């Protein structure tokens, strides 16, 4: 079955009752209110955006799914791998964010405040190193400098455009001089 998607539409009273019944069935099968709106969409055939809007705005609160609690890391003491990286590079690492699995992530920041690397690990074991999305940030170039360079390139393109006649005249002049 093709997944319905697009702009949420207003649902008819019949559609609303089918959605309520589908949600009740899912809750009864699972024994709890942890369900996804896509599951209801697969059972009913309505767009998941419309289902979300109806359940969260108009349906009974007992039909709403439980909010998922994110597990947080209990300690944010710097692990050994972070201390070693700081010692050898001279850069500073700060807690970045905590993933759903509870593994702490540390961001390695340059003295100018540019994010260089993200260190991921558990306890004293480094498990992954992720680079930021742009190469320029690894080089220590800030977003403001990047924008200024792009603006300068755009301006130089506008002023350096020559028409075809000027190019041909320049070509003839160089051939005659040789």
QUILIN-V57375 format. One record per helix or strand of 3 or more residues. SS is the DSSP state (a for helix, b for strand). FROM is the first residue (numbers start at 1). LEN is the number of residues. If there is no record, write none. Layout:
BEGIN
ss=SS from=FROM len=LEN
ss=SS from=FROM len=LEN
END
This chain:
BEGIN
ss=a from=13 len=18
ss=a from=37 len=8
ss=a from=48 len=10
ss=a from=61 len=3
ss=a from=80 len=10
ss=b from=92 len=7
ss=b from=104 len=6
ss=b from=115 len=8
ss=b from=125 len=7
ss=a from=135 len=4
ss=a from=143 len=17
ss=a from=164 len=14
END
